Amino acid sequence: MAYQVDFKTVATTGFEDSPFAKQLAGLRANEARYFWNRFKVPFVVYPIAEKPALFDWYRMLIKSERGLEFAATPLEISENVVDVEGSGSTRWVHVFYAEGFSLNVLYPLTQASKRAVGIKLAEDAPVPSELEALGFKFARQKSTLAGTIRGTYFKIKGDYESN
């Protein structure tokens, strides 16, 4: 069932089975606040099972770009299409994993600019072995909602038809 994330009252809804439930909830609320402040768009998440085609597109993209196939358990997915200044309509897909991290795909629909995959680790979450093997370096960011977030990204070089 869809869940509209409230960034004022951080809730662990959907993350109850994660050992990083509180940290993931903060990370998700941080994303919700960003989308609301920047685009005035609510941040809505869905259980992975409710959006299989979107999840398949996301998995195909990260596997094609960097060979990433996570053993981690995906819990939720979101999709927002927003107008990003200079890029037009942009699709933003977020996937939250039980092991305390999320990936987001920034993919312009109208022109090939600023395509990237962002990776964020919740506070205290270990770096997934799949990312360690690729040698990613993480920058730290403080968030009132999520504590310390470690993040990195990689650029998307290929073209991927959206579903």
KETI-864758 format. One record per atom (N, C-alpha, C, O, CB): x, y, z. Coordinates in steps of 0.001 Angstrom, whole numbers, padded with zeros to 6 digits, always signed. Glycine has a CB too. Example, Ala and Ser with C-alpha at 12.3 -4.5 7.8 and 13.67 -1.06 7.14 Angstrom:
<pts>
+013190-005690+007800/+012300-004500+007800/+013200-003300+007800/+014236-003319+008465/+011308-004473+009046/+012850-002250+007080/+013670-001060+007140/+012900+000030+007870/+013409+001138+008039/+014084-000598+005725/
</pts>
This chain:
<pts>
+000835-001166+000000/+000000+000000+000000/+000891+001244+000000/+001917+001278+000680/-000956-000010+001211/+000502+002245-000753/+001253+003494-000847/+001301+004191+000509/+000362+004122+001301/+000630+004422-001904/+002421+004863+000749/+002612+005598+001996/+003223+006960+001670/+004316+007041+001109/+003519+004799+002991/+002508+008028+002028/+003051+009374+001830/+003914+009707+003034/+003434+009732+004168/+001911+010438+001637/+005187+009963+002780/+006165+010178+003843/+005986+011563+004448/+005921+012567+003739/+007600+010006+003309/+005909+011593+005768/+005805+012833+006522/+007188+013165+007062/+007739+012407+007861/+004753+012719+007677/+007749+014282+006637/+009092+014625+007087/+009094+015413+008390/+010156+015758+008906/+009799+015414+006022/+007923+015695+008917/+007852+016392+010209/+007772+015393+011364/+008300+015643+012448/+006633+017342+010246/+007121+014280+011129/+007028+013211+012117/+007612+011955+011487/+006934+011265+010726/+005543+012981+012586/+008850+011661+011796/+009537+010531+011175/+008957+009226+011715/+008958+008991+012923/+011068+010600+011436/+008462+008379+010811/+007851+007106+011193/+008552+005953+010494/+009004+006089+009357/+006350+007100+010856/+008641+004834+011169/+009308+003646+010621/+008375+002770+009794/+008718+001628+009484/+009898+002825+011745/+007219+003276+009437/+006248+002528+008635/+006932+001925+007414/+007594+002632+006654/+005076+003439+008201/+006770+000616+007228/+007367-000085+006094/+008754-000634+006363/+009259-001461+005602/+007429+000824+004930/+009374-000176+007448/+010742-000604+007767/+010820-001442+009037/+011909-001653+009570/+011640+000605+007909/+009711-001910+009517/+009671-002624+010801/+010605-003826+010858/+011108-004154+011932/+008268-003081+011082/+010852-004490+009733/+011701-005676+009706/+013187-005369+009517/+014009-006284+009456/+011244-006587+008613/+013529-004100+009427/+014917-003717+009205/+015628-003434+010525/+015056-002802+011414/+014989-002491+008294/+016872-003897+010660/+017641-003543+011861/+018015-002053+011868/+018499-001536+012875/+018916-004405+011948/+017790-001376+010751/+018089+000048+010626/+016810+000860+010419/+016830+001890+009744/+019063+000290+009463/+015699+000399+010999/+014392+001021+010767/+014397+002518+011061/+013933+003307+010237/+013339+000341+011619/+014905+002916+012204/+014891+004328+012586/+015773+005155+011644/+015382+006239+011211/+015365+004494+014045/+016956+004638+011334/+017870+005362+010455/+017311+005475+009028/+017410+006527+008396/+019235+004666+010431/+016720+004372+008527/+016111+004397+007195/+014940+005373+007144/+014759+006088+006159/+015642+002993+006795/+014148+005395+008212/+013014+006316+008273/+013507+007761+008206/+012889+008599+007550/+012191+006085+009564/+014608+008049+008878/+015196+009386+008811/+015707+009711+007424/+015532+010827+006934/+016322+009514+009810/+016342+008729+006787/+016851+008910+005422/+015696+009178+004454/+015779+010065+003604/+017654+007662+004968/+014628+008408+004591/+013446+008582+003736/+012784+009947+003989/+012366+010617+003044/+012428+007440+003986/+012690+010351+005250/+012114+011657+005594/+012967+012792+005034/+012442+013819+004602/+011978+011802+007122/+014281+012603+005044/+015187+013599+004474/+014900+013787+002979/+014892+014916+002488/+016661+013179+004692/+014667+012695+002264/+014329+012774+000840/+012975+013456+000653/+012803+014271-000254/+014311+011364+000204/+012018+013119+001514/+010683+013727+001425/+010758+015238+001622/+010098+015997+000912/+009734+013105+002470/+011557+015664+002579/+011711+017099+002830/+012320+017786+001605/+011873+018860+001203/+012593+017343+004082/+013340+017161+001018/+013974+017727-000186/+012952+017906-001306/+012882+018977-001909/+015132+016821-000667/+012165+016879-001591/+011196+016954-002678/+010116+017992-002401/+009661+018682-003312/+010561+015595-002907/+009714+018098-001153/+008694+019087-000825/+009260+020506-000934/+008632+021376-001537/+008142+018838+000590/+010424+020742-000365/+011011+022084-000385/+011417+022525-001788/+011278+023698-002132/+012217+022133+000530/+011910+021608-002586/+012411+021964-003923/+011320+021982-004985/+011294+022874-005834/+013491+020997-004340/+010408+020993-004943/+009436+020838-006021/+007972+020937-005587/+007078+020947-006433/+009653+019531-006680/+007722+021009-004287/+006354+020999-003731/+005604+019738-004159/+004422+019779-004498/+005570+022259-004185/+006328+018614-004133/+005787+017314-004512/+005848+016395-003294/+006904+016279-002671/+006574+016701-005723/+004737+015738-002940/+004808+014775-001838/+005640+013566-002230/+005665+013168-003395/+003403+014332-001417/+006315+012990-001257/+007163+011826-001490/+006369+010589-001081/+006110+010374+000104/+008521+011928-000693/+005987+009785-002055/+005156+008604-001821/+005984+007360-002139/+006622+007277-003188/+003849+008646-002688/+005964+006402-001223/+006687+005148-001424/+005699+003986-001492/+004577+004065-000992/+007717+004919-000290/+006153+002907-002127/+005333+001708-002308/+006166+000487-001943/+007385+000499-002115/+004802+001601-003773/+005531-000560-001445/+006267-001820-001297/+006758-002256-002677/+006081-002040-003682/+005370-002934-000640/+007922-002860-002716/+008522-003290-003992/+007546-004120-004818/+007486-003964-006038/+009800-004099-003737/+006783-004997-004175/+005865-005890-004884/+004773-005141-005645/+004181-005694-006572/+005229-006846-003908/+004499-003893-005269/+003452-003122-005946/+003938-002422-007208/+003126-001925-007988/+002886-002100-005003/+005242-002375-007420/+005801-001695-008585/+006875-002565-009256/+008016-002127-009403/+006395-000327-008174/+006519-003794-009664/+007549-004695-010210/+008198-004190-011494/+009400-004384-011676/+006947-006045-010470/+007453-003552-012388/+008042-003072-013642/+009046-001952-013370/+010103-001899-013998/+006939-002578-014605/+008724-001071-012450/+009632+000012-012094/+010896-000546-011442/+012001-000099-011748/+008937+001013-011151/+010740-001514-010553/+011889-002127-009908/+012757-002870-010925/+013983-002832-010829/+011430-003081-008804/+012145-003536-011887/+012905-004235-012933/+013722-003248-013767/+014873-003527-014101/+011953-005037-013845/+013130-002085-014110/+013848-001057-014861/+015052-000566-014073/+016151-000445-014613/+012917+000118-015196/+014839-000285-012796/+015908+000177-011908/+017034-000863-011820/+018208-000517-011955/+015344+000474-010498/+016678-002141-011594/+017689-003203-011495/+018465-003367-012791/+019680-003565-012775/+017033-004525-011122/+017760-003284-013911/+018424-003397-015213/+019430-002260-015389/+020540-002485-015870/+017384-003381-016363/+019051-001053-015007/+019920+000109-015174/+021179-000020-014326/+022281+000145-014848/+019171+001391-014810/+021047-000312-013031/+022250-000372-012182/+023132-001568-012530/+024351-001514-012367/+021852-000439-010703/+022515-002647-013009/+023318-003801-013427/+024067-003484-014726/+025242-003823-014865/+022417-005054-013615/+023396-002841-015664/+024036-002496-016937/+025158-001489-016749/+026197-001584-017403/+023009-001941-017911/+024953-000525-015859/+025945+000538-015670/+027164+000094-014864/+028295+000390-015250/+025300+001713-014987/+026955-000600-013767/+028072-000950-012870/+028083-002409-012428/+028861-002781-011550/+028028-000078-011652/+027237-003232-013021/+027210-004639-012642/+026659-004870-011246/+026936-005901-010632/+028586-005213-012733/+025876-003918-010736/+025360-004022-009372/+024138-004922-009291/+023130-004698-009962/+025018-002649-008838/+024250-005935-008458/+023137-006807-008098/+023257-007012-006599/+024157-007710-006133/+023159-008190-008899/+022359-006408-005849/+022453-006444-004396/+021819-007697-003807/+020737-008118-004216/+021801-005219-003808/+022516-008280-002840/+021952-009386-002072/+021001-008831-001009/+020220-009579-000421/+023080-010238-001414/+021066-007539-000767/+020246-006869+000238/+018761-006945-000131/+018404-007183-001285/+020683-005402+000393/+017910-006739+000869/+016465-006834+000700/+015857-005465+000387/+015874-004575+001238/+015820-007425+001960/+015319-005288-000828/+014651-004022-001141/+013289-003984-000454/+012529-004951-000511/+014495-003839-002680/+012989-002868+000190/+011720-002751+000912/+010715-001856+000201/+009546-002212+000048/+011968-002221+002301/+011184-000688-000232/+010263+000291-000809/+010867+000944-002039/+012083+000988-002226/+009896+001356+000223/+009953+001454-002878/+010356+002163-004083/+009456+003381-004249/+008283+003360-003874/+010284+001236-005335/+010016+004431-004809/+009210+005619-005119/+009589+006101-006511/+010670+005806-007022/+009424+006755-004053/+008680+006845-007104/+008950+007463-008401/+008318+008841-008409/+007133+008998-008111/+008407+006589-009578/+009109+009823-008748/+008618+011185-008917/+009106+011688-010261/+010269+011502-010618/+009093+012120-007754/+008222+012321-011001/+008615+012996-012232/+008426+014478-011953/+007316+014947-011701/+007768+012507-013496/+009536+015200-012006/+009528+016617-011658/+010228+017418-012751/+010989+016872-013549/+010210+016853-010288/+009961+018709-012772/+010664+019591-013700/+011904+020123-013018/+011816+020891-012060/+009755+020755-014177/+013061+019711-013514/+014341+020174-012990/+014840+021255-013931/+014964+021042-015137/+015381+018998-012854/+015120+022401-013370/+015568+023537-014172/+016752+023138-015055/+017754+022611-014571/+015953+024723-013263/+016621+023392-016327/+017691+023092-017264/+017619+021690-017857/+018276+021415-018861/+018999+023270-016590/+016834+020799-017256/+016754+019423-017741/+015350+019016-018161/+015175+017961-018770/+017245+018483-016683/+014353+019825-017850/+012973+019471-018174/+012463+018378-017245/+012885+018282-016093/+012865+019017-019634/+011556+017559-017754/+010983+016483-016940/+012044+015451-016590/+012738+014924-017460/+009813+015810-017678/+012152+015181-015313/+013155+014241-014821/+012494+013198-013937/+011697+013518-013055/+014269+014977-014048/+012836+011965-014189/+012329+010842-013399/+013313+010579-012280/+014519+010473-012507/+012119+009561-014276/+012786+010476-011064/+013602+010203-009894/+013032+008953-009233/+011905+008968-008739/+013627+011426-008902/+013797+007889-009223/+013369+006621-008628/+014262+006331-007422/+015487+006305-007542/+013433+005448-009674/+013644+006113-006266/+014369+005770-005037/+014024+004344-004636/+012871+003924-004739/+014025+006764-003885/+015026+003603-004180/+014811+002264-003626/+015496+002228-002259/+016669+002578-002131/+015373+001130-004590/+014748+001799-001241/+015245+001707+000127/+015427+000233+000500/+014533-000587+000293/+014274+002414+001120/+016593-000084+001049/+016952-001462+001387/+016973-001666+002906/+017346-000765+003656/+018323-001820+000783/+016572-002850+003343/+016517-003187+004771/+017875-003056+005448/+017940-002813+006653/+015993-004599+004953/+018941-003212+004706/+020287-003181+005270/+020812-001766+005513/+021991-001588+005820/+021230-003910+004359/+019941-000753+005377/+020298+000598+005775/+020852+001506+004689/+021630+002413+004985/+021267+000520+006836/+020471+001284+003455/+020931+002170+002392/+019842+002370+001347/+018861+001627+001296/+022197+001610+001738/+020035+003384+000520/+019106+003641-000575/+019892+004041-001820/+021001+004567-001733/+018085+004746-000189/+019299+003783-002962/+019824+004253-004230/+018734+005057-004895/+017551+004737-004778/+020299+003076-005136/+019138+006110-005600/+018171+006867-006380/+018722+007099-007773/+019905+007385-007959/+017833+008208-005695/+017837+006969-008740/+018199+007168-010139/+017603+008488-010590/+016392+008695-010506/+017704+005987-011037/+018453+009375-011066/+018061+010666-011624/+018176+010527-013136/+019280+010410-013669/+018959+011857-011069/+017035+010539-013830/+017039+010233-015257/+016130+011196-016023/+014910+011033-016009/+016595+008781-015495/+016719+012207-016698/+015909+013144-017484/+015167+012430-018613/+015721+011568-019296/+016794+014254-018062/+013907+012808-018791/+013079+012181-019818/+013108+012944-021134/+012795+012385-022185/+011656+012063-019333/+013482+014222-021080/+013397+015049-022280/+014731+015271-022971/+014760+015561-024167/+012806+016365-021933/+015838+015143-022247/+017154+015287-022859/+018187+014523-022037/+017973+014253-020856/+017548+016781-022979/+019292+014182-022661/+020314+013372-022001/+021272+014255-021204/+022391+014515-021645/+021092+012541-023036/+020838+014712-020041/+021716+015503-019182/+021546+015067-017731/+020479+014601-017331/+021421+017015-019335/+022590+015222-016963/+022567+014944-015525/+021935+013597-015168/+021038+013534-014328/+021826+016038-014816/+022390+012557-015786/+021939+011210-015453/+022881+010649-014405/+024096+010623-014603/+021887+010289-016717/+022327+010204-013298/+023193+009693-012241/+022433+008751-011329/+021202+008735-011295/+023788+010840-011432/+023207+007964-010587/+022671+007120-009515/+023313+007599-008228/+024537+007594-008094/+022952+005579-009768/+022487+008009-007285/+022964+008431-005979/+022848+007284-004999/+021887+006516-005041/+022182+009651-005477/+023816+007168-004125/+023844+006096-003123/+023961+006757-001762/+024847+007582-001539/+025032+005084-003374/+023067+006396-000854/+023107+006966+000489/+023056+005844+001518/+022253+004917+001420/+021939+007960+000704/+023936+005959+002506/+023975+005001+003604/+023433+005675+004853/+023841+006785+005196/+025419+004469+003840/+022519+005007+005528/+021978+005519+006780/+023055+005459+007857/+024023+004706+007748/+020724+004717+007212/+022869+006257+008889/+023825+006281+009992/+024008+004871+010565/+023034+004156+010799/+023355+007258+011097/+025250+004489+010785/+025648+003197+011353/+025524+002006+010401/+025907+000894+010763/+024830+002928+012560/+025002+002213+009207/+024858+001097+008264/+026213+000816+007601/+026930+001745+007229/+023767+001417+007183/+026558-000462+007454/+027819-000792+006780/+027711-000574+005271/+026616-000595+004708/+028219-002248+007074/+028838-000369+004635/+028874-000249+003177/+028601-001638+002601/+029296-002592+002952/+030262+000327+002670/+027600-001772+001722/+027340-003082+001109/+028580-003598+000382/+029301-002828-000253/+026151-002993+000130/+028820-004887+000477/+030012-005479-000137/+030063-005215-001636/+031147-005078-002203/+030050-006982+000124/+028901-005143-002286/+028856-004887-003727/+029444-003506-004061/+030024-003313-005130/+027401-004984-004241/+029289-002560-003142/+029831-001212-003350/+031290-001133-002926/+032082-000423-003546/+029007-000177-002576/+031648-001859-001872/+033046-001901-001434/+033943-002415-002544/+035039-001900-002766/+033196-002781-000187/+033463-003436-003238/+034251-004046-004306/+034541-003065-005438/+035531-003220-006153/+033529-005261-004855/+033682-002054-005607/+033870-001078-006684/+034657+000146-006234/+034940+001034-007039/+032527-000641-007225/+035011+000197-004958/+035879+001262-004453/+035255+002642-004341/+035958+003644-004470/+037045+001361-005313/+033958+002717-004105/+033315+004018-003945/+033831+004738-002704/+034066+004118-001667/+031798+003855-003864/+034002+006044-002821/+034350+006907-001692/+033086+007650-001283/+032344+008136-002137/+035515+007909-002058/+032838+007741+000018/+031617+008361+000524/+031906+009672+001235/+032834+009767+002038/+030897+007412+001466/+031100+010684+000928/+031163+011967+001628/+030122+011932+002742/+029118+011227+002638/+030914+013181+000646/+030363+012685+003796/+029427+012737+004914/+028606+014018+004865/+029093+015082+004482/+030176+012636+006251/+027344+013881+005265/+026423+015008+005305/+025605+014885+006578/+025139+013795+006910/+025502+015051+004036/+025425+015983+007292/+024601+015982+008504/+023165+016314+008131/+022911+017172+007285/+025143+016995+009555/+022232+015623+008773/+020805+015848+008557/+020104+015818+009905/+020359+014930+010718/+020202+014782+007590/+019226+016776+010147/+018470+016759+011403/+017521+015570+011450/+017180+015098+012534/+017684+018068+011577/+017094+015082+010303/+016164+013950+010251/+016868+012599+010252/+016345+011627+010797/+015296+014059+009024/+018050+012533+009644/+018701+011239+009430/+020058+011088+010114/+020717+010064+009937/+018871+011014+007972/+020488+012074+010886/+021809+011991+011500/+022879+012200+010446/+022776+013116+009629/+022005+010635+012206/+023897+011369+010454/+024967+011468+009450/+024658+010528+008293/+024492+009321+008471/+026357+011131+010074/+024587+011111+007111/+024350+010342+005888/+025678+010281+005139/+026363+011292+004984/+023205+010989+004994/+026033+009086+004677/+027198+008951+003811/+026688+008754+002392/+025823+007914+002147/+028124+007760+004261/+027225+009528+001463/+026709+009459+000110/+027786+009489-000954/+028891+009988-000741/+025767+010571-000118/+027436+008947-002094/+028269+008975-003280/+027356+008846-004490/+026141+008721-004338/+029343+007843-003252/+027920+008875-005673/+027115+008730-006885/+027994+008244-008028/+029222+008243-007942/+026429+010066-007257/+027332+007836-009091/+028033+007587-010351/+027149+008054-011502/+025922+008030-011417/+028399+006074-010508/+027799+008476-012568/+027076+008960-013731/+026560+007789-014559/+027196+006737-014643/+027972+009867-014583/+025409+007991-015160/+024815+007006-016058/+025263+007358-017479/+025052+008478-017942/+023235+006983-015935/+025870+006413-018152/+026393+006666-019500/+025465+006145-020598/+025440+006693-021701/+027762+006028-019650/+024707+005095-020303/+023852+004488-021318/+022485+005124-021404/+022120+005972-020590/+023699+003034-021049/+021735+004700-022405/+020340+005136-022577/+019443+003973-022203/+019659+002839-022631/+020055+005618-024049/+018437+004268-021403/+017541+003227-020916/+016114+003681-021108/+015677+004672-020524/+017815+002896-019432/+015397+002950-021928/+013989+003260-022133/+013267+003069-020817/+013466+002075-020120/+013364+002373-023249/+012429+004031-020489/+011675+003898-019239/+010429+003069-019485/+009921+002982-020603/+011297+005287-018665/+009948+002459-018402/+008782+001580-018522/+007503+002377-018516/+006418+001803-018609/+008759+000557-017399/
</pts>
